[in-house]
Amino acid sequence: MDEVFGRKDMITPTELRDLSAKSDLRGFAQLASHFGAIAATGILLSLTWGSWLAAPVFLIHGVLINFLYAGQHEMSHWTVFKTRKLNEIFGRLFGFVLIYPRDFDQIQHFAHHRYTNLWEKDGELERPPYSLASYLLWVFGPTYWYSRIRRVVRFSFGVVTERYIPDARKPDVIREARFHLAGYALIAVASVATGSWLAVTHWLAPMMVTKVVHQLQNTIEHLGLPHVDDIALNTRSTRTNAFMRWMCWNMQYHTAHHAFPGVPFHKLPDLHRTIFVAKNRKPQEMSYLGFQAALIRAFWGGRTEADYPNDRIWISDETDLSPSAPAAPDDPTGLKMEA
């Protein structure tokens, strides 16, 4: 996934080279902070279990687990660590936790980047157009988890029907699914043997119940934008706060990421400033809740995704025209245009 898909007039080769520098230190710092937060909420969940205080801790813990996908996504791009093997090791670990095997994720995601938002080719668009009901079932998790679990089981039986998976890679996803199933079975057997419910109370249940929060990020990135081959039109960035940017490994700068996916997560704010703010440009962007409200209105009354044009934006928000990048270190306003 080292190929660059982007507009060459956005940035100079020197700027892109500097922004594409990877760092084991920055990767481990982000990894440690995310793992540390999950460990802290996990311990607190154990201490509060059985009391009403466990409910908010349970929810926060689950949200933190779900957002590990942001790290897995970046590791699929090989950008979190300079040491390439570390991206694979931790990417596979995250994929196991999230029931989202790494090899499959990489193949699907490559097709997504290569054919972003193009029906029939984008690996993430192998689905019927959304209705309000199907959208809500996906956002809140029932159909999401059904499809993820069913796919792992199907692959383990050697059934691979996804058109974007090349024949040469089918043995990889089959073998990977079988390793996943074996690992899950081992955990289940150990849990029964020890009489422990930890795998349910501290992993599966919080992760599945809180999927809806992570889906706020998944759905805002491309839905409601044109199915055309133009990153500036088919990808949306997100206006949000510093905590959400940390938890999502800066994936809110999604247009910048799609323009130059070789740039690591910790450099995405700088990339955004370079290709948008400094040039007085602005990507498509909305807030999480603003997007969800607009989408529900668009689907209200029985309308579906198929009722909207493929070549025009049908979900947008022009109420906030301020740059979405955080302020540069020497510019507390965040509005300075860099030379």
Salt bridges, closest charged atoms under 4 A:
ASP2 OD2 - ARG84 NH1 3.96
ASP9 OD2 - ARG7 NH2 3.38
ASP9 OD2 - ARG281 NH2 3.41
GLU74 OE2 - HIS73 ND1 3.16
GLU88 OE1 - LYS85 NZ 3.26
GLU88 OE2 - ARG92 NE 3.12
ASP103 OD1 - ARG92 NH2 2.96
GLU120 OE1 - ARG163 NH2 3.73
ASP122 OD1 - HIS112 ND1 2.98
GLU124 OE2 - HIS109 ND1 3.27
GLU124 OE1 - HIS112 ND1 3.70
GLU126 OE2 - ARG163 NH1 2.98
GLU162 OE2 - ARG151 NE 3.26
GLU162 OE2 - ARG154 NH2 2.65
ASP167 OD1 - LYS170 NZ 3.04
ASP172 OD2 - ARG169 NE 2.68
ASP172 OD1 - ARG175 NH2 2.83
GLU176 OE2 - ARG92 NH1 3.34
GLU221 OE1 - HIS254 NE2 3.30
ASP270 OD1 - ARG273 NH2 2.35
GLU285 OE2 - LYS282 NZ 2.96
GLU305 OE1 - ARG127 NH1 2.88
ASP311 OD1 - ARG312 NH1 3.72
ASP317 OD2 - ARG239 NH2 2.90
ASP320 OD2 - ARG239 NE 3.34
ASP330 OD2 - LYS336 NZ 3.30
GLU338 OE2 - ARG273 NE 3.58
